[in-house]
Each structure stands twice: as C-alpha cells, then as structure tokens.
Amino acid sequence: MKLNVQHIHIRSTDAVDTLIEDRIIALQPRLQIDEANVRLEHRREISPAFHVHVHLVTPGPDVLAEGRDHTIRAAIEKVMADLEQKITNRWLKRTQRVKSNLQSPSALRTKRN
C-alpha cells in the first residue's frame, strides 16, 4: 500500500502522521487498499478550520471521505469513522447479495413443485 499525506498550512508531526497511518492500516483486513491519499488542511478564514480529505484507491470502487472540525485530531477521527462506516456498509451489501443469490435457486425449486 502506498500512503501519501499532504499537509496544507499544517506542520507535519510524527503523532498526526502515525495516527493516520495506523488507522488506515487497521482498515486493511476488511478492504484491499492499493493507495491512500490524505490531505490535511488548515483554513483560517472558515470555521471549523481543520479539513481532512481521504481517498482510498481499491480494486473496486474507490472510497472517499472528508470531514471538518476545530482540531486536526477530531477531523481525522470523523473521517476515519466515516471510512469505517462506508467499508462496513460495502461489506454488508456484498454479503446480502451473496446470501440472496444462494437463496434464489432453492426458492425457485419450491415454486415448481
């Protein structure tokens, strides 16, 4: 997995970069991530000032999330929670589709008899 972290008007710190890396790596067991692009911004002219955008490149459709908050850590946590929710929803949708495909043939057999 390739991880790109872009800082705009924010100083890069080991704590923030490690937090991002650990949270994205934690998503790996549920989703194959080929590339992760993270943009951290501090915009003084708007409130909340911190903006985080994450783009996960995957073999299927890419996963995008963004969030804003008054601290960079809170914005990161919001984005990561949104990513986890999207990945969970994708997994549940896939599971439901497999279950419905498995049940369809047996349902058709009972109607014929």
QUIHUHU-V507622 format. One record per residue. RES is the residue in three letters. PSI is psi in radians with two decimals (999 if undefined). OMEGA is omega in degrees with one decimal (999 if undefined). Layout:
<<RES,PSI,OMEGA> <RES,PSI,OMEGA>>
//
This chain:
<<MET,2.38,177.6> <LYS,2.25,-178.8> <LEU,2.12,176.7> <ASN,2.15,177.2> <VAL,2.12,-178.8> <GLN,2.22,179.7> <HIS,2.16,178.2> <ILE,1.96,-178.6> <HIS,0.47,176.8> <ILE,2.37,176.8> <ARG,2.36,178.9> <SER,2.20,177.0> <THR,2.64,179.2> <ASP,-0.66,-177.6> <ALA,-0.81,-178.6> <VAL,-0.78,-179.5> <ASP,-0.68,177.5> <THR,-0.70,177.6> <LEU,-0.82,179.6> <ILE,-0.84,-178.6> <GLU,-0.81,-178.7> <ASP,-0.73,-177.7> <ARG,-0.63,179.3> <ILE,-0.69,177.1> <ILE,-0.57,178.7> <ALA,-0.38,178.6> <LEU,-0.30,-175.0> <GLN,-0.71,-178.2> <PRO,-0.50,-177.7> <ARG,-0.29,-175.9> <LEU,2.29,176.1> <GLN,2.05,-178.8> <ILE,2.05,177.9> <ASP,-0.66,-177.6> <GLU,2.47,177.2> <ALA,2.12,177.6> <ASN,2.10,-177.0> <VAL,2.27,177.3> <ARG,2.12,177.8> <LEU,2.21,-177.9> <GLU,2.57,170.9> <HIS,1.96,-179.4> <ARG,1.87,-175.8> <ARG,-0.46,-173.1> <GLU,-0.21,-179.9> <ILE,2.85,178.9> <SER,2.32,-4.8> <PRO,2.57,-168.2> <ALA,-0.42,-175.3> <PHE,2.30,-177.3> <HIS,2.30,179.4> <VAL,2.31,178.7> <HIS,2.26,-179.8> <VAL,2.31,177.2> <HIS,1.99,178.5> <LEU,2.12,178.1> <VAL,2.11,-176.7> <THR,2.90,177.4> <PRO,-0.55,176.4> <GLY,-2.56,176.4> <PRO,2.47,178.0> <ASP,2.74,179.6> <VAL,2.21,-179.2> <LEU,2.52,175.1> <ALA,2.57,173.8> <GLU,2.70,-178.7> <GLY,2.77,178.7> <ARG,2.59,173.8> <ASP,3.12,-177.0> <HIS,-0.24,173.5> <THR,2.69,-177.6> <ILE,-0.67,179.8> <ARG,-0.72,179.0> <ALA,-0.68,178.0> <ALA,-0.71,178.1> <ILE,-0.78,179.8> <GLU,-0.69,177.4> <LYS,-0.78,-179.5> <VAL,-0.76,-179.5> <MET,-0.67,176.0> <ALA,-0.70,177.9> <ASP,-0.73,177.6> <LEU,-0.78,179.4> <GLU,-0.70,178.8> <GLN,-0.77,179.4> <LYS,-0.72,179.4> <ILE,-0.71,177.7> <THR,-0.76,178.3> <ASN,-0.70,178.8> <ARG,-0.74,179.9> <TRP,-0.77,179.5> <LEU,-0.70,179.1> <LYS,-0.76,178.6> <ARG,-0.73,179.1> <THR,-0.75,178.6> <GLN,-0.67,179.4> <ARG,-0.74,178.7> <VAL,-0.76,179.3> <LYS,-0.75,-178.6> <SER,-0.60,176.8> <ASN,-0.61,178.9> <LEU,-0.56,-177.2> <GLN,-0.41,-176.1> <SER,-0.86,-177.9> <PRO,-0.70,-179.7> <SER,-0.60,177.7> <ALA,-0.64,178.6> <LEU,-0.64,-179.9> <ARG,-0.70,-178.3> <THR,-0.53,179.3> <LYS,-0.57,-177.8> <ARG,-0.58,-177.2> <ASN,999,999>>
//
